Amino acid sequence: MRPWTPKIPRTNTTFPAIPQRFGDPMTTSVRPSRLLKTLGALALALGLTASLAACAPASGSTGEATTVSDGADSGVWPRTITHELGKTTIPAQPKKVVSTSLTLTGTLLAIDAPIAASAAGTPGNGLDKNGFFDQWGEVASKRGVDVLYPNLELDLESVTAAKPDLIVISMTGADSTKDAYEQLSKIAPTIALNYSTQSWEDIAKQLGPALGLEKQVDETISDFSGKIAEAKAKIAAPAGNVQAVVFNGAQEDTAFALTTGPHNALLTELGLPITNPEFPGDKPAASDRKDFQFLSAENAVVSLTAPTVLLVSADDATKEKLVSAPAFANIPALNGGTVVPLGLNSFRIDYYSALEVANTLVNAFRA
């Protein structure tokens, strides 16, 4: 069965880490049946793992980039990391990392972090047999990454059993475990990252100091940049504006990628920067989101003005839905322009999916 095209929620406060086809609800929950038992176990474990629980409580300051306060240049540990939920002291270079964010796991793999286990979604519909993203699932398997827990349903017992020395969590989306930050911090040092307005490279640079992998991060980004530059040289950029959208069907809202989001960061590197949608109809409600703007079906029709439209999280079947929708018959992209599906893995941009997108664009606009 073909994966379902994601319908991205309109929420102002959380960014959907994973399209809805990868599991609902859009925020991760703790299994109620295990929570009380787990909390009791954690209280006992505190006395045995105090050296690992060097996390300061959330400071209340959000929106901060992850920075290192000391020791980064010299490689001295411990070092203190400032992140989205406060400051965390990491006593020694991590040797066993777990990720409660399926999205962030891709970047951890890209920089060769010592990741032992990751949260997983439900297998199928774009996820492999382990519930990992298709674009890096094989890499995770080869490196022996275990499933921390399935279905993006936070299991504190499983996190404790993994015996991590660093936990990486997401601030937003279906894989966010920020509400359990204090509980996770009692298991091991925990850092929270926000990928909703940043490229995977930005995230990698934030992870580097926490992992003691600054050099590896620089090398990975340099290698990636070289590959993107090679791809750009093979692309003949189309004339006129470019728009990138998640098309959910003629009767559904369409999500327009914005210039402030991760998709535009990649497309700009490839020489195809996107333009923001205009709003000839009712102006959409204000939103804190910087990645996508949602337009009703009626407004989407008149806002798809670019001669080149890139379909996010889409294949040829998605393109056919757009082509066959009578309401969209007169958009420029279908009248002398171009519509290009970016692939089913293109919703979440990481090292692996970005290279897939680059290859797709090379094939579509080969110089």
C-alpha positions in Angstrom: 0.0 0.0 0.0 1.3 3.4 -0.9 2.1 5.7 2.1 -0.5 8.3 2.8 0.4 11.9 2.1 0.8 13.7 5.4 -1.8 16.2 6.5 0.2 18.6 8.7 -1.7 20.0 11.7 -2.2 23.8 11.9 -1.0 24.0 15.5 0.8 27.2 16.5 2.7 25.7 19.3 4.1 22.4 18.1 5.8 21.5 14.8 4.9 18.0 13.5 8.0 16.0 13.6 6.4 13.2 11.8 3.5 13.4 9.3 0.3 12.0 10.7 0.6 8.8 8.7 3.5 8.0 11.0 1.3 8.0 14.1 -1.1 10.0 16.2 -1.5 11.8 18.5 0.8 14.6 17.5 2.4 14.7 20.9 4.1 11.8 22.5 2.6 10.3 25.7 3.9 8.2 28.6 2.2 4.8 29.0 -0.1 5.4 32.0 0.1 1.8 33.1 3.9 2.1 33.6 4.2 5.7 34.7 3.7 5.3 38.5 5.9 2.2 38.6 8.6 3.9 36.6 8.6 7.0 38.8 9.1 4.8 41.8 12.0 3.0 40.2 13.5 6.3 39.2 13.5 7.5 42.7 15.5 4.5 43.8 17.8 4.8 40.7 18.7 8.3 41.6 20.8 7.2 44.5 22.6 4.8 42.2 23.1 7.0 39.2 23.7 10.4 40.7 26.9 10.9 38.7 24.9 10.6 35.6 22.1 12.9 36.7 24.0 16.1 36.3 21.2 17.9 34.5 20.1 21.2 35.9 16.3 21.7 35.8 14.7 23.6 33.0 15.6 27.3 33.4 12.4 28.4 31.7 14.2 30.0 28.9 13.2 28.6 25.5 14.2 29.2 22.0 17.9 29.2 22.9 20.5 27.6 20.6 22.5 24.8 22.1 25.8 26.1 23.2 28.7 24.8 25.3 29.8 26.8 28.3 33.2 25.3 28.9 35.7 22.7 27.7 34.7 22.6 24.0 38.0 23.7 22.6 40.2 21.7 24.9 38.1 18.6 25.0 37.9 18.9 28.8 35.0 17.3 30.6 32.7 17.9 32.3 31.2 20.5 30.1 27.9 22.4 30.5 25.5 22.7 27.5 22.9 25.4 27.3 19.9 24.2 25.3 16.1 24.8 24.8 15.1 23.8 28.3 18.0 25.1 30.4 21.5 23.9 31.1 22.8 20.4 31.4 26.2 19.3 32.7 27.7 16.3 30.9 30.3 14.7 33.2 32.3 12.8 30.4 32.2 12.3 26.7 29.1 10.3 25.9 29.6 6.7 24.9 26.0 5.6 24.8 23.4 8.0 23.5 19.6 7.4 23.2 17.2 9.5 21.2 13.6 10.0 22.0 13.2 11.8 18.7 12.9 9.8 15.5 13.7 13.0 13.6 16.9 13.8 15.5 18.2 10.3 15.2 18.9 10.9 11.5 21.3 13.7 12.3 22.9 11.6 15.1 23.6 8.9 12.6 25.0 11.4 10.1 27.6 12.6 12.5 28.5 9.1 13.6 27.3 9.7 17.2 27.4 6.6 19.5 23.7 6.2 19.4 22.5 2.9 21.0 18.7 3.2 20.7 16.1 5.4 19.3 12.4 6.0 19.6 10.5 4.4 16.7 7.2 4.8 14.9 4.8 2.2 13.7 6.4 0.0 10.9 5.0 0.5 7.4 3.8 3.6 5.5 7.2 5.2 5.1 8.9 3.5 8.1 10.9 0.3 7.9 10.3 -2.9 9.9 11.8 -1.3 13.0 9.8 1.8 12.7 12.7 3.9 11.6 12.7 6.3 8.6 13.4 4.6 5.3 16.1 7.1 4.3 18.4 6.0 7.2 16.8 2.8 8.5 19.5 0.6 6.9 22.3 2.7 8.3 20.7 2.3 11.8 20.5 -1.4 11.4 24.1 -1.8 10.3 25.2 0.2 13.4 23.1 -1.9 15.7 20.7 0.9 16.8 18.0 -0.7 18.9 14.3 0.3 19.1 14.0 2.3 22.4 10.2 2.0 22.3 7.7 1.7 19.4 4.8 3.9 18.2 6.4 7.1 19.5 4.9 6.2 22.9 7.4 7.3 25.6 8.4 4.4 27.9 10.6 5.6 30.8 11.4 2.1 31.8 12.9 1.4 28.5 15.0 4.5 28.6 16.2 3.6 32.1 17.0 0.0 30.9 19.1 1.4 28.0 21.5 2.9 30.6 22.4 6.0 28.5 24.9 8.6 29.4 23.2 11.2 27.2 19.5 11.5 26.2 18.6 13.7 23.2 15.0 14.9 22.9 12.9 17.1 20.6 11.1 20.2 21.7 8.3 19.9 19.1 6.3 17.5 17.1 5.0 14.0 17.4 8.3 12.8 18.7 8.6 15.5 21.4 9.2 14.4 25.0 9.7 17.8 26.5 7.0 17.3 29.0 9.0 14.4 30.5 12.3 16.4 30.5 12.7 16.4 34.3 12.0 12.7 34.5 14.4 11.9 31.7 17.0 14.2 33.3 16.9 11.9 36.4 18.0 9.0 34.2 20.9 10.7 32.4 21.9 14.1 31.2 19.3 15.3 28.8 19.4 18.0 26.1 16.5 19.4 24.1 16.7 20.6 20.5 14.2 22.4 18.3 14.5 21.4 14.6 11.4 23.3 13.4 13.2 26.3 12.1 16.7 24.9 11.6 18.5 22.8 9.0 20.0 19.5 10.0 23.4 21.2 9.8 22.4 23.6 12.5 21.2 20.7 14.7 24.5 18.9 14.0 26.5 21.9 15.1 24.5 22.0 18.4 25.0 18.3 19.0 28.8 18.5 18.4 29.8 20.1 21.7 27.5 17.8 23.7 29.1 14.7 22.1 32.6 15.9 21.8 32.3 15.4 18.1 32.9 19.0 16.8 35.5 17.8 14.3 33.3 15.0 13.0 30.4 17.4 12.6 32.6 19.8 10.6 33.8 17.0 8.4 30.3 15.7 7.8 28.9 19.1 6.9 31.8 19.8 4.6 31.3 16.4 2.9 27.6 17.1 2.5 28.2 20.6 1.2 30.5 19.2 -1.4 27.8 16.7 -2.6 25.2 19.5 -2.7 27.6 21.7 -4.7 28.1 18.9 -7.2 24.3 18.4 -7.5 23.8 22.2 -8.0 26.3 22.2 -10.8 24.2 19.6 -12.6 20.9 21.5 -12.2 19.6 24.0 -14.7 17.5 26.2 -12.5 14.0 26.8 -14.0 12.9 30.3 -14.9 10.6 32.1 -12.6 9.5 31.5 -9.0 9.5 28.1 -7.2 7.0 27.0 -4.6 7.1 23.8 -2.5 3.9 22.4 -1.0 2.4 19.5 0.8 -0.6 18.7 -1.4 -3.2 16.8 0.6 -5.9 16.7 -2.0 -8.3 19.1 -3.8 -10.6 19.4 -0.8 -8.0 19.7 1.9 -5.7 22.5 3.1 -2.4 22.8 1.3 0.8 23.5 3.3 3.2 26.0 1.6 6.8 25.8 2.6 8.1 29.2 3.8 11.4 30.9 3.1 12.2 30.6 6.9 11.9 26.8 7.0 14.4 23.9 6.5 13.1 23.1 3.0 14.1 26.5 1.7 17.5 26.2 3.3 18.2 23.1 1.2 16.6 24.3 -2.0 18.5 27.6 -1.7 21.8 25.6 -1.5 20.7 23.8 -4.7 19.9 27.0 -6.5 16.1 26.7 -6.3 15.1 29.1 -3.6 11.3 29.2 -2.9 9.0 32.2 -2.6 6.4 32.6 0.1 2.8 32.3 -1.0 0.7 35.4 -1.6 -2.7 35.7 0.0 -5.2 37.0 -2.5 -8.0 35.7 -0.3 -8.4 35.9 3.4 -5.1 36.3 5.2 -4.3 33.1 7.2 -4.4 33.3 10.9 -1.2 34.3 12.6 1.1 31.4 13.5 4.4 30.8 15.3 5.4 28.3 12.7 8.2 29.2 10.4 8.2 26.1 8.2 4.8 25.9 6.5 1.8 28.2 6.0 -1.6 26.5 5.6 -4.0 27.7 3.0 -7.6 26.5 2.4 -8.3 24.7 -0.8 -9.8 27.8 -2.3 -6.9 30.1 -1.4 -4.3 27.4 -2.4 -5.6 27.5 -5.9 -5.0 31.2 -6.4 -1.7 31.2 -4.4 0.0 28.5 -6.5 1.3 31.1 -8.9 4.9 29.8 -9.5 5.6 28.1 -12.8 7.6 25.5 -10.8 5.9 23.6 -8.0 7.8 21.0 -5.9 5.6 18.5 -4.1 6.9 17.6 -0.6 6.4 14.1 0.7 5.0 13.1 -2.7 5.5 10.7 -5.5 4.0 10.4 -9.0 0.6 9.3 -7.6 0.5 12.6 -5.6 1.3 14.5 -8.7 -1.5 12.8 -10.5 -3.9 13.9 -7.8 -2.9 17.5 -8.4 -3.1 17.1 -12.2 -6.5 15.6 -12.1 -8.0 18.1 -9.7 -10.3 20.4 -11.7 -9.9 23.3 -9.3 -6.2 23.4 -10.0 -6.4 23.0 -13.7 -5.3 26.6 -14.5 -2.3 27.0 -12.2 0.8 28.0 -14.1 2.7 24.8 -13.1 0.2 22.8 -15.1 0.1 25.1 -18.0 3.6 25.2 -19.5 5.3 24.9 -16.1 6.6 22.0 -14.1 5.5 19.9 -11.1 8.1 17.7 -9.5 7.4 15.2 -6.6 10.4 15.4 -4.2 9.9 11.8 -3.0 8.0 10.3 0.0 11.0 10.9 2.3 11.2 14.6 1.6 9.0 15.9 4.5 11.7 15.5 7.1 14.9 17.0 5.9 18.0 15.4 7.3 21.4 14.4 5.8 20.0 11.3 4.1 16.7 12.7 2.8 18.4 15.9 1.6 20.7 13.9 -0.6 17.7 12.0 -2.0 16.0 15.3 -2.7 19.1 16.6 -4.4 19.3 13.6 -6.7 15.6 14.0 -7.6 16.2 17.6 -8.6 19.2 16.7 -10.6 17.2 14.2 -12.6 14.3 16.7 -13.0 16.4 19.7 -14.0 19.6 18.2 -15.4 21.7 20.9 -17.0 
